[in-house]
Amino acid sequence: MIRARFDEGPVLELRGTGARPRAVELIGPRARVEAALTGRGTTWRAVLPLRASRWSGPALPLPTGVYEVGVTPADGGGPQPVEAEIPLTQLGTLRAQLGDGALVVGPPVDPAYDSGEGQDALERRYATRPQGLENAVFFESFYGRNASCNPLAIDRELARAAPDVVRYWSVVDLSVQVPEGAVPVVEGSPEWWRARGAARLLVVNDWLRRRFARRPGQVVLQTWHGTPLKRLALHRRGFDPRRILAVLRESRRWNVLLAQNGYGAAILRAAYAFRRRPVWVEGYPRNDVLVTGDGSAVRRELGIGADERVLLYAPTWRDDRERIVDFLDLDRLAAAAGAVVLVRGHSRTLLPGADARGTRVVDVTAYPDVARLLLAADALITDYSSVMFDFTVTGRPVYFFVPDLAHYRGELRGFYFDLAATAPGPLVSTQAELEEALADDTLTARHADRYAAWRARFNARDDGGAAERVVARILDQGFIDR
């Protein structure tokens, strides 16, 4: 028999009778925790911390999700499920419920507010509050799934240039590590609603959710999250009138739009009907590190040697599926290329997906900041992801693995330009072709002219100083005070 309870820490404590198990684990899609086991004879105790550390970072509350609770018997065999049950419990940094052999972890939002009526009440309380604005910035990246991208780079420069400004970060739960000195606010909590309604400046890289209405004096800086190859917003096929209205309503919330380059500025302005308001073409702050940093620290975090070849596989998401594409045998690719393969799913695959595993395969979908992964990679393998426009800042090789090119371009999204005619690297459609390309030392020289033209068109402002220029404009225009 096994008994279970939650305790301070927070931890899940299991007590059982019989021989002490060989292992007790929590196994989730993006995190895994092993218990500390004690006891001899006829009783044993397992303490499972509801916190985890990844990539040499601090121990943080477990990411939201469902975790298998497995007890591996001392006499061998696979993990056995735990049948004990505990009702939903608030544990300060998270909510947890145990039942049917699974631990369900949720964000630390009071259940009283975690409903349509509760959220409506918070919106009325904070979004229309009569109080003045706070000299603060509200940051959100990829809907709070991580603290990364252009908002992160702007945060770091703002902390240096105006250290007294309060910096709030919107997060889905407290497993998301925020920058030093910033204040995490969990989406949907009273603190989140108050911070978003009170901050003078909002810096976001995607749509604003939960019925945002800009208050008088508030400024929204939309940094977006990539130069577009695939069609966006009003340019997508088959738009119905409701979707068109949603796009127009969203873009009218923005005061300023940030673009990586002039090409991206023109596309984003047209796709979102963003007229008569400024577009700042300053390069992408997230790419500053690709000019000023080096990848040695990231390699150490990932347990990769300084001399090992590193390939980053970063496909985009598909509108017709939730999880990362699985066109490649990553173990085989790593062996054929003599490399460590880092696999990075799109932010939209972070919550529904699970880590890929392999002998020389490291799933870095949950790694906080993709820019640092680009810095650590010797080459990029992608398909239609905007990461192609960022990685070329490094000058390193790019390979385009596009087995579904005709379907993606013709049916799912459509492109703004002919990728095959302008790509700064080879386009391949089978794993064998990709492995052959990775072994061909002449490809870099053969694509040198295209690569140079690509960088001149898309990376002219990615010079390492984008964040400094953006923050200087924020301060010069009085969006916040120093």
N, C-alpha and C positions, 0 to 999 in steps of 0.2 A: 504494500500500500504506500502511496505517495501523498503527502500533504503539501500544500503550497500556500504562500502568503507574500504580499508585497511589504517591503520594509523601507525605512529611511535610506537615503543614498542617491537615488532610489535603487532597490534591488528586488529581484524575484528570488525568494528562498524556497527551496524544495527540501523536504525531509522524507526519508523512506526507510523501510525495514528490509532486512536481507543484506546480501553482500554489497559492498560499495561499488557503484557503477564504474566502468572504465572511463566514461566521459559523459558530461551533461552540457548540452549546447543550445543556444538560440541561433537559428539559421534563417536569415532574411534575404531579400533580393539584393540588398546593397551593403549589408553588414552581417558580421558573425561574431558571437560572443561565447567564450568557454567559461564554465563555472569553476570556482575554487571548491574542491571537494575535501571534506573532513569526515572523520568517523571510522570506527573499526567494529568488527564483530557483527551485531545484528541491526545496527542503525547507521545511517549516514546523513550528511547534510551537504547541500550544494547551494552556493550563493552565486547568482548570475547578475552582474552589474548591468543596469539598463542604460549603459553608456558605452561608447566605443570610440577608439582613436583610429584614424586612417591617415595614411601618407605622412606619418610622423607628427601629426597635429595633436592638439589637445583632446582629451576625452570629452565627448559631447553626448547629450542625450541621443538615444537611438532614433534614426530616421523613421518617420511615419511609415507604417506598413504592417504586414502580417508575418510573424516569425514562427517557424516550426520549433517546438520544444522537444528535443530529442534526448533520451536517456539510453546510452549504450551499455548493455549489461557487461559485467566483469567476465562472463564466460564466452564473450564474443557475440557475433550476430550484428545486425544493423540497429540503428537507434529505434527505441520504442517510444511511442507518444505518451504524453502525460495526460491523464484523464481528469485531474483535479480542475476545479473551476473557481474563479474569483470574479465577482461583478466589476463593472467599470469603476475605476478608482483614480482620483486626482493625485498626482505625485509631484506637484510643483513644476517640474520641467517637462512633464508629459502626462498623458493619460494612458492607462493600460487596462486590459481586460484579458483574463485567461479562461479558455474553454475549448473543448474538443481538440486538445493537443496543440493549440495554437495560441500565441500571444499577439493580441492586436494592440498596436501602439498608435496613439493619435497625438495631435498637437495639444499644448496646454491651454486650451480655450474652455472656459467654463461651459458645461453643457447647457446652462440657461441661455447662453448667447449663441450656441451652435445650432441654430435653426433659422428658418426664414423670418419668423416673428422677432427673434432676438436680434438678428442682423438689421432688420428694419428699425428697431428701436435705437440701436447704436448709430445708425445712419442719421436718424432724426436728431439725436443728441449731439453729434460731433460735426456732421457735415454742414449743418445750418447754425452752428453755435455763434453767438454774437460777439464773443471775445476777439481781441486782436490777434494778429499773426505772430508767430514766434520766429526769431532769427535762427532758423534751422533748415536743414535740407532733408528731404525724405527720398531715400534711394530704393530702387527696386530693379532687380535683374532677373530676367526670365521668370517672371511671376513669383519671385521669392524662392525659387528652387536652389539658388546659390547666390553668393555675393561675388560677382565677376564682371567681365566684359567692360564696356566703356564706363558704366557707373562706378565700378571699383577703381579704375584708374583716376577718374575725376575725384573720388573720395580721397584717395591718397595725396593728390596734389592740393586739394582743398584743406586737408588736415595740416599740411605744411604751410600753406599761404595764409590761412585764416583759422588758427587752431582753436579759437574760442567759439566757433560756430558749432552748434549741436548737429550731430549726424545720426539720423534714424535709418535703420535698414529693415525693409519689409522681408520677412522670412516665412516659409511654410511651417517650420517648426524650429526648435532650438538645436537641431543637429546641423543647421547651417551656420558655419563660422563666419562672423562679420569682422570687418577690419578693426584693428586696435583703436580703442577710444570711441567706437560707435555703439549705438544703443539698438539691440535687436527688438523688433516689435512683431509679434506673431499675427499673421493675416487673420482678420476677423475678430481679433480681441479688442476690448475697449481701448487699450493703449495704441493699437494699430489705427483705429478710426480717429482717435484724437490726434496722433502724430500726422496723419495724412491731411487732416482738416486744418491743422495749425501751422504746418511748415510753410515758409515763404517760397521755397523753391522745391520742386519735385524733379528728380533726375531719374528717368526710366528708359528702358530699352525695348519696350513692347507696349501693348495696349494697356490702358488703365481699366481695372475691373471694378466690380461691385458699385456701379452707379456713381461714378465720380462726377462731381460738379465743381469746377474751379471757382474758388471764392475770390472776391475782389482783392487785388493785391498779390494773389498767388501767381507764380510763373511755373510753367511746365516745360522743361527741356527734354525733348525726345531725342535720344542718341541713336535709336534703332540698333540693330545687331548684325549688320553685314551689308556689303555692297551686293545688290541683287543680280543674279543670273536668271533665276526663275521669276515668272510673272507674279506680281503682288496686287492685293487689294482690288481696285477698280479695273485693273488690267487682266484679272483672271477670267477664264471662260465661264459662261453659264451663271453669271451673277443674277440673283433675283433682287427685286426692289428693296426687300428688307435688308439684305446684305449691303446694298449700296448705301442705304440710309445709315446703317451702323458704321460704315467706313467714314462717311462724312461727319457723323456725330463725334467719332473718335478724333479725327484730325483737328476738329475745331477746339478740342481741349488743349492742344499744344500751342505754346507761344513761339518756340524756337525748335528747329529741326537740325540735327547734326549729321553731316555726311562725310564719308571717307574721301570722296573725290568729286569732281565736277560731273562725271557720268552718273554717279549714284545720286547726287543732288537733283538732277533733272528727272530721273526715274521716280524717286520718292516724292518729289513735289507733284508730279502728274498722277502717280498711282493713288495718292491720298488727297488729291485736290487741295494741296496745301498752298494757298495763294495769298499774296499780300502780307506775308509774314516771313521773317528772315530764315534762311538756311545757311548755317555756318559750315563752310568747307575747310576743315582744319586738319584732315587726317583723322585716324581713329586713336583716341587715347589708349585703348587696350593694346595697341601695337607698339607703343613706346618701348616696352621691355624687349621687343624683338631687335631694337637698335642698341639699347643701352645695357642689356643684361646678358647672362650666359646660362646655359642649361645644366651646369654641373650639380647645383643644389637639387634640382628636380630629379635628376638621375639618381642621386643618393637617396632621396625620399622613396623612390620606386624600386630601390635595390638593384640598379643597373650600373654596370661598370663603365668607367670613363671611355674605354676603348671599344665598347660593344656597339654594333650597328643598331640603330633604333628606327623603326618604321612606325609612323602614326597613321592608323586607318580611321578616317573620320567621315563616314557617309552622312548625308542629310536624311531627314525623315520623309516618309511617304504618306500622302493623304489617305491612302487606302489601307494602312496598317499602323498599329500602335508601337510596335517594338522595332529595334534596330534591324536593318536588313541582314540577311544571312547568306549572301551570295558567295562568300569566301570560306574556305577551310583554313582557319587562322593558324592552327598547329602546322599544317602542311606548308603554309606560306612562310612561317618563321623558320622552319627547317630548310626550305629551299633557298631562302635569302640569307641564311646564316645570321639572323637578326632577332631581336626582341620586338614583338609586335604590340604596340599600344592600341587598343580599340576604344574609340571615343564615340558614343552615341550622341545624337542631337539632344538638346535640352528637353524636347518633347517626349523622348523615350526614357528619361531619367526615372520617373515615377512608375510607369507600367512595366518596365523591363527588369531584367536580372543580369548580374555580372556574367560575362563570358569567361570561360576558364580554359587553360591550356598550359603545356609545359613551359613555353616561352611566350605566353600571351598574358598581358596585363590589361584588365578592363579598367579604364580610367574615365568612364562616363560620369562617375560621381566625383571626380577630381575637381576641386573648386574652380580653377581658372584655366581655360584652354590655352591662353596665350603662353603660359609657362610650359605647357606640353609642346607647343610649336617650337619653343626655344630649345627643347631637349631633343627634338627629332632630327635625324639626318635626312629624312625624306618624308613627304606626305603622300598618302594614297587617299583620294576622295572621289566624289562623283559630281554632284551638283551643289555642294555646300558652299556657302560664302566664305568658308575658311580658306578657300583657294586664293582669295584676294588678300588675305592676311599673311599667309605663309610665304608668299613671294617677296615680302619685305626681307626675309632672311637670305634670299638668293639661292636657296637649296632646291633640289629637284622635286617636281610634282608629277604624280602619275594619276591618270583619270581612269578609274575602273567603272565602266558604264554598260553593264550587260543589259540594262533595260532602257537604253537611251531613247529608242523610238517611242516606247510606251510612255515614259516620263515626259518627254518633250511634246509628244503629240496628243496625249490624253490626260495626264495628271496635271501638269502645270504650264508648259510652254516656256520658251526662253526669250530673252531680250536681244540676244545676239547668237551667232553661230559659234558654238563652243569648239567644234571640230576645226574650224578655220583659224581660230585665234589662240587656242590653248597653249600655254607655255610648257607643255609636256605631252607625252603620248597618251592617246585614248585607246584602251583595250577593253575587250568584252568577255574574255575567259580568264580563268585562273592561270592556265598555261601561258597565255600571252602576257599576263602581268608578271609572272615569274621570269619569263624571258626578258622582258623590259628591264626588270630590276637587275638583271645580270649583264646588261648591255652598257658598257662604259662609254660608248660613243653617243648615247642619246642626249646627254647634257649639251655637248657641243652642237649637235644637230638642231637643237631647239633654242640656241642662244639668241638669235635675232628675235624670235617670237617672245622670248622671256624678257628681253630688254624693252620691246614695244609694250608689253603687258605692264611692266613696272612703271614705265613713263605715263601710261594712261591711268593706272589705278593706284599707284603708290607714291605719287609725286610729293604728297604732304605727310607721308609716314616717315618722319625724320627724327623721331624720338622726342619731339617737343609738343605734341598735340595736346596733352593734358594741361601743360602749362599755358598754352594759348587759350584753351577753352575756359579754364578757371580765371584767367586774366579778364576775359570778356564778361564772365559772370559778375566779377567784382566791379569792373569798370561801369557796367550798366546798372549797378545797384540792385541786382536781384537779391543779394544778401549783403549784410555789413560785415566788415572784418571783425 
